[in-house]
Amino acid sequence: MPETKKAAFTERKYVVTLIFVASLFMMWGVSMTMGDVLNKHFKAVLHLSTSRSTLIQFSIFAAYPVMGIPAGLFMKRFGYKNGALLGLLLFACGAFLFIPAANAASFTFFRVSLFILACGMATLETVAHPFIASLGSQETSAQRLNFGQGFNGIGGIIGPLLGGYFILKAGQEHSNDLYSVKMVYTVIGCVILAIAFAFLFLKVPPITEELLNEDGTKLVIAEADAKPKSLKRLFQHRHFVWAIAAQFCNVAAQAGVWALFVIYGVTIMKLPGEKASYFFALSMVLKTGSRFLAAFVFLRYIKPNKFLAVFALCCIAMCLITAQAYGWVSFIALMMLIGFMGVMYPTIYSLGLKDLGTYKQQASSFIVLGVAGGAVFPYLMGLIADHNLAAAYYLPIICYAFIFLFAVKLSKVSIRH
């Protein structure tokens, strides 16, 4: 029998588009981890409790259920490129609103600004995941999603480095000066507008989608002609429905772990806020490395669901060690936890979108709704952390146990008739 040729990572005509879409992943990575640095700064400057400071994460992640479905409908009506432009403009508007929020020194105003910014992030996530998944064969979509999320990880490294240097730098956490916050987000807004301007002139090649017929054969059709019959048919794909729940658990755990990281470093490890944020950046290096390894090594030889199951078990082990507050052993475990969780978002996404064909765009908007888990979980962990910070890391174990179940059983493609 002739040897089956492996599908290419992408096609040459999509390379420039792939680079632009990867930049979108990077920019919301910067903003996401900057929010976690703001927890520590606002806690000191605006005199907040740990649990109240986690309302920053609520403001960010609450935008996802609000914008997820509208962004999917907009993308379906106007295409991937215009969906990306909408997300970038909302992102920039939220960043520029930090100027009056800082002038007013209002935590509520900051949260409104973050919510609008996060509406842009939610739109970009809704667009970027099916966009990058469609830039080549469905067989390599998990690799491309991990590749894009690798750039998201690079953004996640840049975020705490910027926050640590410009916001938490020695002595800054004890001042009432929000000037640095205002300036950092002004620069971010300008960069986002520049990317939007470049994206406006980008010529996106015609994109095709793979549709799985009832008899199991594949039909390739143009994106513009991809018109699903009804959402009822989409929700008959049980693996897609379970992927929403798995993504809810994944982002819930991730948001809680990230929100308390710098506070863990300051409270338990007795590190200065600036240094703790640099360790947060180091953990993002591990997260980014795991995504690139997944994209170019692991997922070439290991099935995505088995890969996800192993990493879910590793996350459970790291949570247990972190919760013991064993000094550097637990702090290193916390950084490793962020490294292991790095592959989960894109892998769950790719498993949820598998064999959905023309339903892929709508499916993406519903999987993005799962990100709402990040709105409530940091606050729950914060309530525990107000009494015992290390013990708060027991809570994510519930999430990773469900992700393990999804990986080994619930992610199998099946259609309920």
DOMI-66774 format. One record per residue (C-alpha): chain; z negated, x negated, y; residue number from 0; residue in one letter. Coordinates in steps of 0.001 Angstrom, whole numbers. Each point is the difference from the previous one (the first is absolute). Layout:
<recs>
+-----+---------+---------+---------+-----+------+
| mol |       w |       u |       v | seq | type |
+-----+---------+---------+---------+-----+------+
|   A |       Z |       X |       Y | NUM |    A |
...
+-----+---------+---------+---------+-----+------+
</recs>
This chain:
<recs>
+-----+---------+---------+---------+-----+------+
| mol |       w |       u |       v | seq | type |
+-----+---------+---------+---------+-----+------+
|   A |       0 |       0 |       0 |   0 |    M |
|   A |     777 |   -1290 |    3503 |   1 |    P |
|   A |   -2999 |   -1090 |    2042 |   2 |    E |
|   A |   -1057 |    2531 |    2637 |   3 |    T |
|   A |     354 |   -1438 |    3485 |   4 |    K |
|   A |   -3109 |     324 |    2178 |   5 |    K |
|   A |     433 |    2048 |    3164 |   6 |    A |
|   A |     207 |   -1985 |    3245 |   7 |    A |
|   A |   -2928 |      17 |    2437 |   8 |    F |
|   A |    2312 |    1514 |    2645 |   9 |    T |
|   A |    3658 |     -48 |    1046 |  10 |    E |
|   A |    1482 |   -2362 |    2590 |  11 |    R |
|   A |     945 |    2865 |    2329 |  12 |    K |
|   A |   -3655 |    1037 |     221 |  13 |    Y |
|   A |   -1525 |   -3426 |     793 |  14 |    V |
|   A |    -210 |     385 |    3814 |  15 |    V |
|   A |   -1318 |    3556 |    -335 |  16 |    T |
|   A |   -2573 |   -1218 |   -2544 |  17 |    L |
|   A |   -1271 |   -2607 |    2484 |  18 |    I |
|   A |    -403 |    2610 |    2745 |  19 |    F |
|   A |   -1815 |    2413 |   -2305 |  20 |    V |
|   A |   -2299 |   -2823 |   -1151 |  21 |    A |
|   A |    -918 |    -573 |    3677 |  22 |    S |
|   A |   -1182 |    3617 |     157 |  23 |    L |
|   A |   -2354 |    -671 |   -2912 |  24 |    F |
|   A |   -1348 |   -3040 |    1850 |  25 |    M |
|   A |    -705 |    1766 |    3290 |  26 |    M |
|   A |   -2120 |    2808 |   -1425 |  27 |    W |
|   A |   -1853 |   -2648 |   -2037 |  28 |    G |
|   A |   -1001 |   -1692 |    3276 |  29 |    V |
|   A |   -1248 |    3267 |    1453 |  30 |    S |
|   A |   -1843 |    1113 |   -3147 |  31 |    M |
|   A |   -2174 |   -3128 |    -252 |  32 |    T |
|   A |    -483 |    -204 |    3765 |  33 |    M |
|   A |   -1755 |    3346 |    -353 |  34 |    G |
|   A |   -2476 |   -1592 |   -2412 |  35 |    D |
|   A |    -761 |   -2753 |    2527 |  36 |    V |
|   A |    -616 |    2671 |    2649 |  37 |    L |
|   A |   -2793 |    1411 |   -2198 |  38 |    N |
|   A |   -2157 |   -3059 |     661 |  39 |    K |
|   A |     945 |    -301 |    3684 |  40 |    H |
|   A |    -519 |    3657 |     919 |  41 |    F |
|   A |   -3227 |      71 |   -2029 |  42 |    K |
|   A |   -1425 |   -2678 |    2323 |  43 |    A |
|   A |    1695 |     812 |    3320 |  44 |    V |
|   A |    -248 |    3798 |    -164 |  45 |    L |
|   A |   -3357 |     -46 |   -1869 |  46 |    H |
|   A |    1056 |    1918 |   -3118 |  47 |    L |
|   A |   -1603 |     331 |   -3435 |  48 |    S |
|   A |    1916 |   -1323 |   -3016 |  49 |    T |
|   A |     905 |    3505 |   -1147 |  50 |    S |
|   A |    1159 |    1043 |    3493 |  51 |    R |
|   A |    2145 |   -3130 |     365 |  52 |    S |
|   A |    1905 |    1015 |   -3164 |  53 |    T |
|   A |    1319 |    3030 |    1933 |  54 |    L |
|   A |    2667 |   -2495 |    1091 |  55 |    I |
|   A |    1353 |     205 |   -3537 |  56 |    Q |
|   A |    -236 |    3798 |     133 |  57 |    F |
|   A |    2134 |       8 |    3154 |  58 |    S |
|   A |    2603 |   -2222 |   -1666 |  59 |    I |
|   A |     216 |    1596 |   -3417 |  60 |    F |
|   A |    -295 |    3605 |    1206 |  61 |    A |
|   A |    3440 |    -464 |    1570 |  62 |    A |
|   A |    1624 |    -294 |   -3414 |  63 |    Y |
|   A |    -467 |    3610 |   -1193 |  64 |    P |
|   A |     977 |    1172 |    3495 |  65 |    V |
|   A |    3248 |   -2018 |     180 |  66 |    M |
|   A |     916 |    -476 |   -3668 |  67 |    G |
|   A |    1973 |    3207 |    -592 |  68 |    I |
|   A |    1505 |     294 |    3533 |  69 |    P |
|   A |    1181 |   -3611 |    -277 |  70 |    A |
|   A |    1583 |     748 |   -3378 |  71 |    G |
|   A |    1809 |    3035 |    1416 |  72 |    L |
|   A |    1165 |   -1991 |    3022 |  73 |    F |
|   A |    1258 |   -2795 |   -2256 |  74 |    M |
|   A |    1836 |    2486 |   -2208 |  75 |    K |
|   A |    1660 |    1600 |    3023 |  76 |    R |
|   A |     838 |   -3115 |    2028 |  77 |    F |
|   A |      -8 |   -2854 |   -2545 |  78 |    G |
|   A |   -2009 |   -3143 |    -686 |  79 |    Y |
|   A |     972 |   -1853 |    3190 |  80 |    K |
|   A |    -973 |    2762 |    2441 |  81 |    N |
|   A |   -3213 |     569 |   -1944 |  82 |    G |
|   A |    -884 |   -3666 |     499 |  83 |    A |
|   A |     749 |     241 |    3737 |  84 |    L |
|   A |   -2298 |    3030 |     348 |  85 |    L |
|   A |   -2801 |   -1888 |   -1734 |  86 |    G |
|   A |     432 |   -3075 |    2192 |  87 |    L |
|   A |    -108 |    2042 |    3214 |  88 |    L |
|   A |   -3193 |    1839 |   -1024 |  89 |    L |
|   A |   -1504 |   -3355 |   -1019 |  90 |    F |
|   A |     771 |   -1520 |    3421 |  91 |    A |
|   A |   -1362 |    3048 |    1890 |  92 |    C |
|   A |   -3322 |    -239 |   -1842 |  93 |    G |
|   A |    -251 |   -3738 |     713 |  94 |    A |
|   A |     616 |     455 |    3734 |  95 |    F |
|   A |   -2665 |    2740 |     170 |  96 |    L |
|   A |   -2560 |   -2755 |    -696 |  97 |    F |
|   A |     377 |    -959 |    3672 |  98 |    I |
|   A |   -1620 |    3165 |    1450 |  99 |    P |
|   A |   -2374 |     203 |   -2999 | 100 |    A |
|   A |   -1343 |   -3489 |     753 | 101 |    A |
|   A |    -263 |     766 |    3708 | 102 |    N |
|   A |   -2093 |    3075 |    -840 | 103 |    A |
|   A |   -2022 |   -1865 |   -2673 | 104 |    A |
|   A |     162 |    3217 |   -2012 | 105 |    S |
|   A |    -302 |     -45 |   -3802 | 106 |    F |
|   A |    1534 |    3496 |    -121 | 107 |    T |
|   A |    3003 |   -1134 |    2071 | 108 |    F |
|   A |     438 |   -3015 |   -2288 | 109 |    F |
|   A |      -1 |    2307 |   -3016 | 110 |    R |
|   A |    2675 |    2235 |    1565 | 111 |    V |
|   A |    2110 |   -3095 |     721 | 112 |    S |
|   A |    -424 |   -1204 |   -3579 | 113 |    L |
|   A |     930 |    3447 |   -1320 | 114 |    F |
|   A |    3306 |      29 |    1923 | 115 |    I |
|   A |     692 |   -3587 |   -1042 | 116 |    L |
|   A |    -761 |     968 |   -3609 | 117 |    A |
|   A |    2423 |    2943 |     236 | 118 |    C |
|   A |    2624 |   -2672 |     564 | 119 |    G |
|   A |   -1335 |   -2007 |   -2951 | 120 |    M |
|   A |      97 |    3107 |   -2216 | 121 |    A |
|   A |    3589 |     700 |    1018 | 122 |    T |
|   A |    1007 |   -3595 |    -723 | 123 |    L |
|   A |   -1671 |     101 |   -3419 | 124 |    E |
|   A |    1688 |    3292 |    -871 | 125 |    T |
|   A |    3375 |   -1471 |     948 | 126 |    V |
|   A |    -340 |   -3610 |   -1113 | 127 |    A |
|   A |   -1044 |     539 |   -3618 | 128 |    H |
|   A |    2938 |    2140 |   -1177 | 129 |    P |
|   A |    2251 |   -1998 |    2377 | 130 |    F |
|   A |    -750 |   -3350 |   -1629 | 131 |    I |
|   A |     -75 |    1591 |   -3478 | 132 |    A |
|   A |    3562 |    1233 |     600 | 133 |    S |
|   A |    1401 |   -3409 |    1025 | 134 |    L |
|   A |    1145 |    -818 |   -3529 | 135 |    G |
|   A |    -436 |    1105 |   -3587 | 136 |    S |
|   A |   -2861 |    2313 |    -988 | 137 |    Q |
|   A |    -863 |   -2535 |   -2736 | 138 |    E |
|   A |   -1094 |   -2522 |    2633 | 139 |    T |
|   A |   -1579 |    2457 |    2450 | 140 |    S |
|   A |   -3549 |   -1056 |    -987 | 141 |    A |
|   A |     928 |   -3615 |     797 | 142 |    Q |
|   A |    1388 |     942 |    3428 | 143 |    R |
|   A |   -3049 |    2141 |     791 | 144 |    L |
|   A |   -2334 |   -2876 |    -857 | 145 |    N |
|   A |    2248 |   -2297 |    2054 | 146 |    F |
|   A |    -280 |    2317 |    3020 | 147 |    G |
|   A |   -3735 |     337 |    -532 | 148 |    Q |
|   A |    -150 |   -3800 |    -115 | 149 |    G |
|   A |    1120 |      13 |    3626 | 150 |    F |
|   A |   -2575 |    2709 |     620 | 151 |    N |
|   A |   -2497 |   -2534 |   -1345 | 152 |    G |
|   A |    1280 |   -2635 |    2444 | 153 |    I |
|   A |    -693 |    2499 |    2765 | 154 |    G |
|   A |   -3426 |     516 |   -1545 | 155 |    G |
|   A |    -651 |   -3747 |     370 | 156 |    I |
|   A |    1163 |     -67 |    3623 | 157 |    I |
|   A |   -2189 |    2993 |     965 | 158 |    G |
|   A |   -3453 |   -1519 |    -632 | 159 |    P |
|   A |    1151 |   -3394 |    1320 | 160 |    L |
|   A |    1003 |    1615 |    3285 | 161 |    L |
|   A |   -3146 |    2111 |      30 | 162 |    G |
|   A |   -2247 |   -2909 |    -872 | 163 |    G |
|   A |    1420 |   -2313 |    2650 | 164 |    Y |
|   A |     577 |    2417 |    2876 | 165 |    F |
|   A |   -2666 |    2660 |    -642 | 166 |    I |
|   A |   -2873 |   -1433 |   -2109 | 167 |    L |
|   A |     151 |   -3570 |    1308 | 168 |    K |
|   A |   -3457 |   -1574 |     465 | 169 |    A |
|   A |   -2068 |    2027 |    2414 | 170 |    G |
|   A |    2612 |    2727 |     481 | 171 |    Q |
|   A |   -1762 |    2392 |   -2370 | 172 |    E |
|   A |   -3054 |     -60 |    2278 | 173 |    H |
|   A |    1894 |     868 |    3198 | 174 |    S |
|   A |    1054 |    3345 |    1411 | 175 |    N |
|   A |    3476 |   -1275 |     847 | 176 |    D |
|   A |    2835 |    1980 |   -1638 | 177 |    L |
|   A |    2681 |   -1954 |    1875 | 178 |    Y |
|   A |     995 |   -1977 |   -3109 | 179 |    S |
|   A |     459 |    3210 |   -2027 | 180 |    V |
|   A |    2226 |    1407 |    2737 | 181 |    K |
|   A |    2149 |   -3140 |     216 | 182 |    M |
|   A |     471 |    -403 |   -3777 | 183 |    V |
|   A |    1207 |    3579 |    -411 | 184 |    Y |
|   A |    2257 |    -285 |    3054 | 185 |    T |
|   A |    1737 |   -2958 |   -1633 | 186 |    V |
|   A |     245 |    1920 |   -3310 | 187 |    I |
|   A |    1592 |    2946 |    1848 | 188 |    G |
|   A |    2594 |   -2297 |    1609 | 189 |    C |
|   A |     880 |   -1592 |   -3359 | 190 |    V |
|   A |     423 |    3435 |   -1590 | 191 |    I |
|   A |    2327 |    1101 |    2817 | 192 |    L |
|   A |    2065 |   -3171 |    -507 | 193 |    A |
|   A |     344 |     749 |   -3728 | 194 |    I |
|   A |     998 |    3592 |     813 | 195 |    A |
|   A |    2671 |   -1239 |    2408 | 196 |    F |
|   A |    1418 |   -2372 |   -2636 | 197 |    A |
|   A |    -153 |    2743 |   -2655 | 198 |    F |
|   A |    1966 |    2314 |    2302 | 199 |    L |
|   A |    3031 |   -2284 |    -253 | 200 |    F |
|   A |    -351 |    -731 |   -3718 | 201 |    L |
|   A |    2933 |    1260 |   -2074 | 202 |    K |
|   A |   -1448 |    1384 |   -3234 | 203 |    V |
|   A |    2523 |      39 |   -2892 | 204 |    P |
|   A |     464 |    3339 |   -1805 | 205 |    P |
|   A |   -2903 |     457 |   -2404 | 206 |    I |
|   A |     367 |    1577 |   -3418 | 207 |    T |
|   A |   -2682 |    1649 |   -2133 | 208 |    E |
|   A |    -296 |     126 |   -3773 | 209 |    E |
|   A |    -399 |    3547 |   -1283 | 210 |    L |
|   A |   -1298 |     588 |   -3521 | 211 |    L |
|   A |    1806 |    2949 |   -1602 | 212 |    N |
|   A |   -1585 |    2382 |   -2472 | 213 |    E |
|   A |    1694 |   -1828 |   -2910 | 214 |    D |
|   A |   -1464 |   -3339 |    1093 | 215 |    G |
|   A |    3237 |   -1412 |    1437 | 216 |    T |
|   A |     108 |   -1478 |    3501 | 217 |    K |
|   A |    2124 |    1250 |    2869 | 218 |    L |
|   A |     411 |   -2146 |    3106 | 219 |    V |
|   A |     499 |    1961 |    3218 | 220 |    I |
|   A |     -52 |    -789 |    3719 | 221 |    A |
|   A |   -3253 |     359 |    1944 | 222 |    E |
|   A |    1588 |    2527 |    2374 | 223 |    A |
|   A |     943 |    2257 |   -2915 | 224 |    D |
|   A |   -3391 |    -180 |   -1720 | 225 |    A |
|   A |   -1262 |    3566 |     294 | 226 |    K |
|   A |   -2830 |    1001 |   -2356 | 227 |    P |
|   A |       7 |    3622 |   -1113 | 228 |    K |
|   A |   -3689 |     716 |     550 | 229 |    S |
|   A |   -3407 |   -1632 |     303 | 230 |    L |
|   A |   -1145 |    2041 |   -2996 | 231 |    K |
|   A |    2234 |   -2163 |   -2186 | 232 |    R |
|   A |   -1476 |   -3144 |    1561 | 233 |    L |
|   A |   -3557 |    1008 |    -881 | 234 |    F |
|   A |    1019 |     574 |   -3600 | 235 |    Q |
|   A |     138 |   -3795 |    -305 | 236 |    H |
|   A |   -3572 |    -571 |   -1119 | 237 |    R |
|   A |      43 |   -3788 |     459 | 238 |    H |
|   A |     843 |     572 |    3685 | 239 |    F |
|   A |   -2930 |    2409 |     458 | 240 |    V |
|   A |   -2423 |   -2425 |   -1638 | 241 |    W |
|   A |    1396 |   -2809 |    2166 | 242 |    A |
|   A |   -1190 |    1890 |    3102 | 243 |    I |
|   A |   -3525 |     126 |   -1440 | 244 |    A |
|   A |     138 |   -3664 |   -1032 | 245 |    A |
|   A |    1164 |   -1020 |    3462 | 246 |    Q |
|   A |   -2835 |    2047 |    1519 | 247 |    F |
|   A |   -2511 |   -1949 |   -2092 | 248 |    C |
|   A |    1677 |   -3333 |     675 | 249 |    N |
|   A |      81 |     355 |    3782 | 250 |    V |
|   A |   -3504 |    1495 |      56 | 251 |    A |
|   A |   -1395 |   -3062 |   -1758 | 252 |    A |
|   A |    2126 |   -2408 |    2033 | 253 |    Q |
|   A |   -1030 |    1486 |    3349 | 254 |    A |
|   A |   -3687 |     -76 |    -906 | 255 |    G |
|   A |     118 |   -3581 |   -1293 | 256 |    V |
|   A |    1866 |   -1211 |    3085 | 257 |    W |
|   A |   -2120 |    1910 |    2535 | 258 |    A |
|   A |   -3230 |   -1662 |   -1163 | 259 |    L |
|   A |    1382 |   -3493 |    -701 | 260 |    F |
|   A |    -803 |   -1647 |    3355 | 261 |    V |
|   A |   -3346 |    1822 |     167 | 262 |    I |
|   A |    -770 |   -1277 |   -3557 | 263 |    Y |
|   A |     806 |   -3548 |    1133 | 264 |    G |
|   A |   -2242 |     298 |    3077 | 265 |    V |
|   A |   -2903 |    1903 |   -1596 | 266 |    T |
|   A |    -234 |   -1478 |   -3511 | 267 |    I |
|   A |    1694 |   -3390 |     410 | 268 |    M |
|   A |   -1430 |    -578 |    3524 | 269 |    K |
|   A |    3385 |   -1089 |    1319 | 270 |    L |
|   A |    1116 |     307 |    3638 | 271 |    P |
|   A |    2313 |    2983 |     514 | 272 |    G |
|   A |    2961 |   -2258 |     819 | 273 |    E |
|   A |    -446 |   -2050 |   -3198 | 274 |    K |
|   A |    -435 |    3148 |   -2111 | 275 |    A |
|   A |    3320 |    1306 |    1334 | 276 |    S |
|   A |    1689 |   -3266 |   -1025 | 277 |    Y |
|   A |   -1300 |     481 |   -3545 | 278 |    F |
|   A |    1453 |    3512 |     198 | 279 |    F |
|   A |    3333 |   -1631 |     864 | 280 |    A |
|   A |    -413 |   -2318 |   -3014 | 281 |    L |
|   A |    -509 |    3012 |   -2246 | 282 |    S |
|   A |    3260 |    1385 |    1396 | 283 |    M |
|   A |    1701 |   -3232 |   -1066 | 284 |    V |
|   A |   -1140 |     769 |   -3561 | 285 |    L |
|   A |    1243 |    3583 |     360 | 286 |    K |
|   A |    3377 |   -1162 |    1286 | 287 |    T |
|   A |     319 |   -2616 |   -2724 | 288 |    G |
|   A |    -658 |    2602 |   -2685 | 289 |    S |
|   A |    2780 |    2206 |    1389 | 290 |    R |
|   A |    2601 |   -2755 |     109 | 291 |    F |
|   A |    -989 |   -1135 |   -3497 | 292 |    L |
|   A |     356 |    3601 |   -1164 | 293 |    A |
|   A |    3421 |     306 |    1639 | 294 |    A |
|   A |    1504 |   -3215 |   -1336 | 295 |    F |
|   A |   -1993 |    -863 |   -3153 | 296 |    V |
|   A |   -2281 |    2576 |   -1638 | 297 |    F |
|   A |    2151 |    3119 |     310 | 298 |    L |
|   A |    2999 |   -1809 |   -1448 | 299 |    R |
|   A |   -1828 |    -221 |   -3329 | 300 |    Y |
|   A |   -2829 |    2569 |      60 | 301 |    I |
|   A |     413 |    3763 |     245 | 302 |    K |
|   A |   -1392 |    1278 |    3327 | 303 |    P |
|   A |   -2503 |    2401 |   -1603 | 304 |    N |
|   A |   -1513 |   -2711 |   -2241 | 305 |    K |
|   A |    -129 |   -2372 |    2957 | 306 |    F |
|   A |   -1822 |    2637 |    2065 | 307 |    L |
|   A |   -2519 |     674 |   -2790 | 308 |    A |
|   A |   -1020 |   -3668 |    -262 | 309 |    V |
|   A |    -485 |    -345 |    3740 | 310 |    F |
|   A |   -2049 |    3223 |     159 | 311 |    A |
|   A |   -2434 |   -1475 |   -2536 | 312 |    L |
|   A |    -173 |   -3223 |    2021 | 313 |    C |
|   A |    -883 |    2023 |    3120 | 314 |    C |
|   A |   -2830 |    1748 |   -1843 | 315 |    I |
|   A |   -1433 |   -3375 |   -1037 | 316 |    A |
|   A |     209 |   -1365 |    3567 | 317 |    M |
|   A |   -1744 |    3104 |    1401 | 318 |    C |
|   A |   -2884 |    -489 |   -2416 | 319 |    L |
|   A |    -447 |   -3637 |    1033 | 320 |    I |
|   A |     310 |     756 |    3735 | 321 |    T |
|   A |   -2686 |    2704 |    -234 | 322 |    A |
|   A |   -2536 |   -2513 |   -1338 | 323 |    Q |
|   A |     -78 |   -2000 |    3288 | 324 |    A |
|   A |     -73 |   -3341 |   -1852 | 325 |    Y |
|   A |     900 |   -1970 |    3120 | 326 |    G |
|   A |    3257 |   -1920 |    -195 | 327 |    W |
|   A |     698 |    1207 |   -3540 | 328 |    V |
|   A |      65 |    3599 |    1212 | 329 |    S |
|   A |    1875 |    -866 |    3193 | 330 |    F |
|   A |    2728 |   -1779 |   -1975 | 331 |    I |
|   A |     124 |    3009 |   -2342 | 332 |    A |
|   A |     507 |    2210 |    3071 | 333 |    L |
|   A |    2963 |   -2128 |    1071 | 334 |    M |
|   A |    1388 |      64 |   -3552 | 335 |    M |
|   A |    -406 |    3786 |      -2 | 336 |    L |
|   A |    2359 |     218 |    2973 | 337 |    I |
|   A |    2414 |   -2316 |   -1807 | 338 |    G |
|   A |      45 |    2161 |   -3136 | 339 |    F |
|   A |     345 |    3276 |    1910 | 340 |    M |
|   A |    3065 |   -1345 |    1819 | 341 |    G |
|   A |    2479 |     998 |   -2708 | 342 |    V |
|   A |   -1274 |    3541 |    -402 | 343 |    M |
|   A |    1568 |    1799 |    2957 | 344 |    Y |
|   A |    3627 |   -1000 |    -666 | 345 |    P |
|   A |    -336 |     247 |   -3788 | 346 |    T |
|   A |   -1461 |    3522 |     139 | 347 |    I |
|   A |    2744 |     902 |    2471 | 348 |    Y |
|   A |    2775 |   -1248 |   -2277 | 349 |    S |
|   A |   -1490 |    1773 |   -3044 | 350 |    L |
|   A |    -232 |    3234 |    1994 | 351 |    G |
|   A |    3624 |    -196 |    1216 | 352 |    L |
|   A |    1461 |    -902 |   -3387 | 353 |    K |
|   A |    2912 |    2202 |   -1144 | 354 |    D |
|   A |    -324 |    2395 |    2951 | 355 |    L |
|   A |    3568 |    -518 |    1253 | 356 |    G |
|   A |     720 |    2240 |    3002 | 357 |    T |
|   A |   -3654 |    1011 |     246 | 358 |    Y |
|   A |    -996 |   -3553 |     925 | 359 |    K |
|   A |    -256 |     557 |    3764 | 360 |    Q |
|   A |   -2153 |    3128 |    -275 | 361 |    Q |
|   A |   -2078 |   -1649 |   -2723 | 362 |    A |
|   A |    -704 |   -2927 |    2315 | 363 |    S |
|   A |   -1422 |    2284 |    2685 | 364 |    S |
|   A |   -2358 |    1609 |   -2528 | 365 |    F |
|   A |   -1157 |   -3341 |   -1445 | 366 |    I |
|   A |    -767 |   -1078 |    3569 | 367 |    V |
|   A |   -2393 |    2980 |     149 | 368 |    L |
|   A |   -2069 |   -1881 |   -2560 | 369 |    G |
|   A |    -781 |   -2519 |    2726 | 370 |    V |
|   A |   -2377 |    2640 |    1412 | 371 |    A |
|   A |   -2558 |   -1398 |   -2446 | 372 |    G |
|   A |    -571 |   -2754 |    2526 | 373 |    G |
|   A |   -1229 |    2536 |    2565 | 374 |    A |
|   A |   -3221 |     961 |   -1792 | 375 |    V |
|   A |    -911 |   -2816 |   -2385 | 376 |    F |
|   A |    -988 |   -2659 |    2580 | 377 |    P |
|   A |   -2421 |    2485 |    1554 | 378 |    Y |
|   A |   -1580 |     732 |   -3403 | 379 |    L |
|   A |    -329 |   -3730 |    -659 | 380 |    M |
|   A |   -1385 |    -390 |    3523 | 381 |    G |
|   A |   -2739 |    2539 |    -692 | 382 |    L |
|   A |   -1083 |   -2040 |   -3025 | 383 |    I |
|   A |     399 |   -3245 |    1971 | 384 |    A |
|   A |   -2414 |    1268 |    2674 | 385 |    D |
|   A |   -2689 |    -385 |   -2702 | 386 |    H |
|   A |    1459 |   -2614 |   -2393 | 387 |    N |
|   A |    3280 |   -1647 |     953 | 388 |    L |
|   A |     708 |   -1693 |   -3342 | 389 |    A |
|   A |    -682 |    3184 |   -1996 | 390 |    A |
|   A |    2829 |    1735 |    1871 | 391 |    A |
|   A |    2446 |   -1986 |   -2143 | 392 |    Y |
|   A |    -973 |    1977 |   -3109 | 393 |    Y |
|   A |    1839 |    3002 |    1440 | 394 |    L |
|   A |    3589 |   -1355 |    -344 | 395 |    P |
|   A |    -501 |    -371 |   -3770 | 396 |    I |
|   A |     582 |    3760 |    -328 | 397 |    I |
|   A |    3402 |    -431 |    1634 | 398 |    C |
|   A |    1080 |   -2920 |   -2152 | 399 |    Y |
|   A |   -1039 |    1819 |   -3170 | 400 |    A |
|   A |    2407 |    2824 |     870 | 401 |    F |
|   A |    2770 |   -2483 |     846 | 402 |    I |
|   A |    -475 |   -1557 |   -3439 | 403 |    F |
|   A |     370 |    3459 |   -1565 | 404 |    L |
|   A |    3153 |     608 |    2054 | 405 |    F |
|   A |    1457 |   -3324 |   -1123 | 406 |    A |
|   A |    -594 |     444 |   -3725 | 407 |    V |
|   A |     719 |    3713 |    -340 | 408 |    K |
|   A |     855 |    2079 |    3054 | 409 |    L |
|   A |    2863 |   -2138 |    1348 | 410 |    S |
|   A |    2318 |     774 |   -2915 | 411 |    K |
|   A |    3091 |    1847 |    1215 | 412 |    V |
|   A |    -211 |    3618 |   -1085 | 413 |    S |
|   A |    1298 |    3301 |    1342 | 414 |    I |
|   A |   -1967 |    3229 |    -350 | 415 |    R |
|   A |    2363 |    2906 |    -636 | 416 |    H |
+-----+---------+---------+---------+-----+------+
</recs>
